[in-house]
């Protein structure tokens, strides 16, 4: 975490001034707002109870998505069929997508939202996490190809050994194809899906596509498999004090999410 840039703000004005002074510039990051502090972030699939099911059956995730798509086929339009994982994500299914935004103000708003369990204290801070774009790779086309395969997998790590296009994503540009891809070698993968509904102030929904792989368990006999997963460590962490007041400022000044 030594290369992480830390800030603390307590007003919208402070935040905007901070954004304008970022080392890589405002457009040098993807953002995510959270109501609490995290050392690293993870997708809903890999931080939920579903992980236990995957440890017993590595095909569980694929089967769950395919079952949902089949059961909801009569409600699927062109957008749903073309962006299966984004569809599942927005319907509340745990997926290996982590939602992002290119807008620092949108991330600020989500950092200031009240907690759904009403555990928020008046002094409790929110956090905006920024991920340097230079550490990412846009793999939207590869993801869309994957989810239209006859036997969809929804976890691209399973395709890497067989698809030479993945080799260019390795940070050290090794020419020899790895038999066991090292998740730490891969950049953060960006997936973009057009918003389903018109009127959005952003052209695309942005996601990190979290890679994970299952390996035979040798240390935990209660599970058949262990899960190795890509971790998302931010390069920018902004502590947001006075979240309730800032949320009201955003409502009135910017007209966000009324």
C-alpha positions in Angstrom: 0.0 0.0 0.0 3.1 2.3 0.0 2.2 3.7 -3.5 -1.4 4.6 -2.5 -2.2 8.3 -2.5 -4.4 9.3 0.5 -6.6 12.3 0.9 -9.3 13.4 3.3 -12.1 15.9 2.4 -15.1 17.2 4.3 -17.0 19.2 1.6 -17.8 19.0 -2.1 -15.5 22.0 -2.7 -12.6 20.2 -1.0 -13.3 17.1 -3.1 -13.4 19.0 -6.4 -10.2 20.8 -5.6 -8.5 17.5 -4.7 -9.7 15.8 -7.9 -8.2 18.7 -9.9 -4.8 18.0 -8.2 -4.6 14.3 -8.7 -1.2 12.9 -9.8 -2.7 11.3 -12.9 -5.4 13.8 -13.5 -9.1 13.3 -13.1 -9.3 11.1 -16.2 -6.4 8.9 -15.0 -8.6 6.8 -12.7 -11.7 4.7 -12.4 -13.7 5.3 -9.2 -15.9 3.5 -6.7 -17.6 4.9 -3.7 -18.1 2.8 -0.5 -19.5 3.5 2.9 -16.6 2.0 4.8 -12.9 1.4 4.5 -11.5 -1.6 2.6 -7.8 -2.7 2.0 -8.9 -4.2 -1.3 -12.2 -4.6 -3.1 -13.9 -7.7 -4.5 -16.9 -8.5 -6.6 -20.2 -9.7 -5.0 -19.6 -13.3 -6.2 -16.3 -13.7 -4.4 -17.4 -11.9 -1.2 -20.7 -13.8 -0.7 -21.8 -17.2 0.5 -21.8 -18.4 -3.1 -18.0 -18.9 -2.6 -18.8 -22.0 -0.5 -20.8 -23.5 -3.3 -18.1 -22.8 -5.9 -15.6 -24.6 -3.5 -17.7 -27.7 -3.8 -18.5 -27.4 -7.5 -16.4 -25.1 -9.7 -19.1 -25.1 -12.3 -21.7 -23.6 -9.9 -21.3 -20.1 -11.2 -21.7 -21.0 -14.8 -24.7 -23.2 -14.1 -26.4 -20.4 -12.0 -26.0 -17.8 -14.7 -27.1 -20.2 -17.5 -30.1 -21.3 -15.4 -31.1 -17.7 -14.8 -30.8 -16.8 -18.5 -32.9 -19.9 -19.5 -35.6 -19.2 -16.9 -35.8 -15.5 -17.8 -35.5 -16.0 -21.6 -39.0 -14.7 -22.3 -38.1 -11.4 -20.6 -34.8 -10.9 -22.3 -34.5 -8.2 -24.9 -31.5 -7.4 -27.2 -29.7 -5.7 -24.4 -30.1 -8.6 -22.0 -29.0 -11.1 -24.6 -25.9 -9.1 -25.5 -24.8 -8.2 -22.0 -25.7 -11.3 -19.9 -23.4 -10.6 -17.0 -24.4 -6.9 -16.7 -28.0 -8.0 -16.8 -27.5 -10.6 -14.0 -25.5 -8.0 -12.0 -28.3 -5.5 -12.1 -30.9 -8.1 -11.2 -29.0 -8.8 -8.0 -27.3 -12.1 -8.9 -23.8 -12.3 -7.4 -21.4 -11.9 -10.4 -17.6 -11.5 -10.8 -18.3 -7.9 -12.0 -17.3 -4.9 -9.7 -19.1 -1.8 -10.7 -17.1 1.4 -11.3 -17.6 4.9 -12.7 -15.6 7.4 -14.7 -17.2 10.2 -12.7 -15.5 11.1 -9.4 -18.7 13.0 -8.3 -20.8 9.9 -8.8 -18.4 7.9 -6.7 -18.5 10.6 -4.0 -22.3 10.3 -3.9 -22.1 6.5 -3.4 -19.5 7.0 -0.7 -22.0 9.2 1.2 -25.1 6.9 0.9 -26.6 5.7 4.2 -26.0 2.1 5.0 -28.8 -0.2 4.3 -28.6 -1.8 7.8 -28.9 1.7 9.4 -25.6 1.2 11.3 -24.3 4.6 10.2 -23.0 6.9 12.9 -23.2 10.7 12.4 -19.4 10.9 12.3 -18.9 7.8 10.2 -16.8 8.4 7.1 -17.3 7.2 3.5 -14.5 6.4 1.1 -13.8 6.9 -2.6 -11.4 4.5 -4.2 -9.5 5.3 -7.4 -7.8 2.8 -9.7 -5.2 4.0 -12.1 -6.4 3.5 -15.7 -2.8 2.7 -16.7 -3.1 -0.5 -14.8 -6.2 -1.6 -16.7 -7.0 -3.3 -20.1 -10.3 -3.1 -21.9 -11.5 -6.6 -22.7 -15.1 -5.8 -23.6 -14.9 -7.6 -26.9 -13.4 -10.8 -25.5 -16.0 -10.9 -22.7 -18.9 -10.4 -25.2 -17.4 -13.3 -27.3 -17.2 -15.5 -24.2 -20.8 -15.0 -23.1 -22.2 -15.9 -26.6 -20.3 -19.2 -26.7 -22.4 -22.3 -26.8 -21.1 -23.4 -23.4 -20.8 -20.1 -21.6 -18.3 -20.0 -18.8 -18.4 -16.4 -17.4 -14.9 -16.7 -16.0 -12.3 -15.9 -18.6 -9.4 -17.5 -16.7 -10.7 -20.8 -18.1 -10.0 -19.7 -21.6 -6.6 -18.1 -21.2 -4.4 -21.2 -21.8 -6.1 -21.9 -25.1 -6.4 -18.3 -26.4 -3.2 -16.6 -27.5 -4.9 -13.2 -27.3 -4.6 -13.3 -23.6 -0.8 -13.5 -23.7 -0.6 -9.8 -24.7 -2.3 -9.0 -21.3 0.6 -10.4 -19.3 2.5 -7.7 -17.6 5.9 -9.2 -18.4 5.0 -10.0 -22.1 6.3 -13.6 -21.8 6.3 -15.3 -25.1 5.9 -18.7 -23.6 2.2 -19.5 -22.8 1.7 -20.2 -19.1 0.1 -23.5 -18.1 -1.2 -21.9 -15.0 -1.9 -18.2 -15.4 -0.7 -16.1 -12.5 -3.5 -13.7 -11.6 -1.1 -11.2 -10.2 0.4 -10.8 -13.7 -2.8 -9.6 -15.3 -4.0 -6.0 -15.4 -7.4 -5.1 -14.1 -9.8 -6.0 -16.8 -12.4 -3.4 -17.8 -15.8 -4.4 -19.2 -18.1 -1.7 -20.7 -21.8 -2.2 -21.3 -24.2 0.5 -22.7 -26.8 1.5 -20.2 -30.1 -0.2 -20.7 -32.1 3.0 -20.1 -31.8 6.3 -21.9 -31.1 9.5 -20.0 -28.0 8.4 -18.2 -25.3 11.0 -17.9 -22.6 8.3 -18.6 -22.3 6.5 -21.9 -21.4 3.1 -20.5 -21.6 1.1 -17.4 -18.1 0.3 -16.3 -17.0 -2.8 -14.4 -13.9 -4.6 -13.3 -14.1 -8.2 -14.5 -12.6 -10.1 -11.6 -10.7 -13.2 -12.6 -10.7 -16.3 -10.4 -9.7 -19.9 -10.7 -10.4 -23.0 -8.7 -7.6 -25.4 -7.6 -7.8 -28.7 -5.9 -7.9 -28.2 -2.1 -5.1 -29.8 -0.1 -5.4 -27.9 3.1 -9.1 -27.7 3.7 -10.8 -31.2 3.6 -14.3 -29.7 3.9 -13.9 -28.3 0.4 -13.0 -30.0 -2.9 -11.5 -26.8 -4.3 -9.9 -23.5 -3.2 -10.5 -20.2 -5.0 -7.6 -18.0 -6.1 -8.9 -14.6 -7.1 -7.6 -11.3 -8.5 -7.5 -8.6 -5.8 -8.3 -4.9 -6.5 -6.0 -2.6 -4.5 -6.7 1.1 -5.1 -4.0 3.6 -6.0 -6.1 6.4 -4.5 -8.1 6.5 -1.3 -10.2 9.5 -0.3 -11.7 9.6 3.2 -14.9 11.5 3.1 -15.9 13.2 6.4 -19.4 14.7 6.9 -21.0 12.2 4.4 -24.6 13.3 5.3 -23.9 17.0 4.6 -22.0 16.2 1.4 -24.9 14.0 0.2 -27.2 16.9 0.6 -24.8 19.3 -1.1 -24.8 16.9 -4.1 -28.5 16.8 -4.2 -29.0 20.5 -4.3 -25.9 21.6 -6.3 -25.7 18.9 -8.9 -29.2 17.4 -9.0 -27.8 13.9 -8.6 -30.1 10.9 -7.8 -33.1 12.9 -6.7 
